[in-house]
Amino acid sequence: MPDTAVSPRRLELEALIRVLVEEHTRMKEGLGQVRASVARRDFASASLALKGLESVFRQHIADEEAQVLRSLIDRMGVKGASEEIKVFQQHRPIYQLMQKVKELSALSAPELEANQARLAALFDDHTLAEEQRVFPKAIRKS
């Protein structure tokens, strides 16, 4: 991911998780806009929608990794949080796909559609895992 540092938000864990879930919804909506733009062959709009998602995604990752993952590791240890760590390791491939789809001028229409579909599927699987497996463990007391 880019070098530009993003500082985690200072929120209590339960409040942060509510914000993160809301952001999942916003990012899915943004990816829906990308999908619609690609379907219309409006690649400039697709690129613009992804650019808008990038800052939200980067902040989101900073918060998840600095606070949610840290909380899980502190409480469960690295071995105990190994499944949650695997979920968070999906951040880099999601970001890389976002970047690839954003580089629209270099992609043919079939490549663009395939990458956009892969990005949407990966993001859906990732957010589902966070919301159903990771976040509940993070807010569970001991």
C-alpha positions, 0 to 999 in steps of 0.5 A: 500500500502507499507510504502515506501514513494514516493514523488510527482513529481514537475510538473505543473498540465497540464504537470503532467496530460500528464505524467499520461495519458502516464503512463496509456498507459504504465501500460495497456501495462504492464498488457497486458504482464501479461495477455499474460504470464498468458495465456502461464502459464508463471507465473514467467514472469507475476510476473516480469511484475507486479513487474515492474509495481509496482513502476510506479503505486506507483509513479503515485498514489502519483502524482494523490493524492498529486496534482490532487486530492488536486487541485480538493479539493482545488477548489471544496471542498470535497463535490464538488469533491466527484465523483473524490474522489471515482475514486481515492479510486479505487487505493487501490483495484487495488494495492491489486489485483496486489499484489494478482496476484503477489503471483502466487505460492499460486494461482491455474491457474483458480484463477490467470486467474480470478484475472488477468482479474479482475485487467485488467477490474478494471484498464481499468475502473479506467483509463477511469474515470480519463482520461474522468472525473477527469483530465479534471476537474483538469485542468479546470480553476475555 
